[in-house]
C-alpha cells in the first residue's frame, strides 16, 4: 500500500499508464485490503407526499464497477443516490449489498465539500474514520489519505484558505480514509471550474483504480459520465431509461471520437423527452 | 466591501506597532482640547472640571482607598451578575436550540418577559431585596440573560444542516455532534450576544447603583453630586468608559482565541 502511495506522490497524475498495463488492470482490478461490495436494488420506490420520485428501480451493480447516473434535473438521480447511501429510507423495495455492510463501508461525497470550518484539514479528514477516529493510528491513516489526494502539504491549514478544488479533495480524502467499499458521489465536481474538474475526474479515476471500490457517480455532465464510467445509467421519470456499458480502455482520451459518439447518443436520449421544449 | 476583504488587504503603509496606538489618537485629542478649553476659561469649572482636576480628584480617592474599593465592588457585581445571567441564558439557548419540546415550552414565555424593560423592575426589586447585593445581581443577571439567550439560540438554529448531516453520516454520537459541529458553529453568534450583554451589564449596574446602593461606582457618583464634587462625578463617568472598553477588549481577545478558524480573524 505504501509503495502505491509513494508512487502517487512521485507522480501525482498517473495518467501515463501504458495501455497493456491498463487493460490487464481492467481484467483484474487490484483489491488492496478491502473488497468492493456489489449492489442489488429491487423494486426501489421513493415518493415524497404525492410526488413519486422513483417508480421502481431494479438494478444490479457488480462489485468494483464505476457507474455514472445521468438525467435531467428532477429525474430522481440524486434521490437514488441518497437511498443507496442510506440517507433516506425507500418507500418500497430494498437495497442489498451482497453481505452485511459495516459502518464506513458506504461513503458519500456531495457537491459541497461540507468541511468543518473550525477544524484543521487533517482533523476534517479524521472525521471520515467514523467510530474508529479515536484509534491510535487515526492520524497516520488520515495523513495517508491526504497523500493519496495530493494535499499532504495542506494538513495544518484551515479549510477557509483552500480553493474550491482543494476543499473537494479534502472531502474526497475524508470519504476515502475509512477504505469504503462503495463510494457514492452526488455531483461532486458540479461547482468546480472546467480545468479543476478535469483534474478531479482524473483523481477520482486514479483512487478508484487504486482502491477498487464500487463507484456510483451522479452527474449532469454527460461527457464526464462517459469518460469515467464502466456503465452509464440514464434516469427518466424515476425509471432507468437506458443502461449502457462503456467498454473502452482507460485512461480514456478526452475528446476522442468514441467518447464523443457515446456522449451524443446519451444526449439525444436525454433531449428526446423534452423535444417540445426545444421546438419554439 | 465585505469585512473579510477589508481585513485581508495588505497594510504596508502603516507601521505594525502603530496599529495598537492609532485608536487612542481621538480620545487623546479630546482630552487635550478639553484641558485647553478649561485652562483658558472657555468652560467654567462648575460645568465641567479640567481633566487635571479630575486626575487630582482621582488621586485623592485612590489614596483614601475609596476608589479601589468602589471599583472592586462594582466589578464584582458586574462579573457575578454576568456569570449568573449569562450561564442561565446560555443554558436556555442550548436547550431551546437543541430541543423542540423545550423551545415550545419556554420560548414564548421568555419572549414576553424580554419585552419588559428590565430596569422597570427596579421598584419591585427594591421591595423584594432592599438595597442589598441581591438586588444589583438580580438586575444585572436579568439584563444579561436575554442577549445571550437570543444569540445562543440563533447560533444553534443557524448551524449549517449540511454539516449536521455530514456528522451523522460519519457516525457522530449526539454528544460528539454537539461538541464538534453544533457548538463551534454557534460560537460566533454567542460572542455577539456576549458583547451586547457586556454593554447591558454596565448600563444596568450603574443605574441600579445610582438608585439603590451604599457602595460602588454609581453610588460614588451620586454621593459626589450631593456634595457638589463635580470632578468626582466626571471621574466616575470616565471610569465607566474605561471599564466598558476593557470588557469589550476582553471579549474580543476571547473571540480571537476561539475563532481563529474564522476568515475574519485570520492574519493577512
Interface residues (C-beta under 8 A of the other chain):
Chain A: X85 X87 X103 X104 X107 X108 X110 X112 X114 X116 X117 X118 X119 X127 X128 X130 X131 X158 X159 X160 X161 X174
Chain B: X162 X163 X165 X166 X167 X169 X170 X171 X172 X180 X181 X184 X185 X187 X259 X260 X261 X262 X263 X266
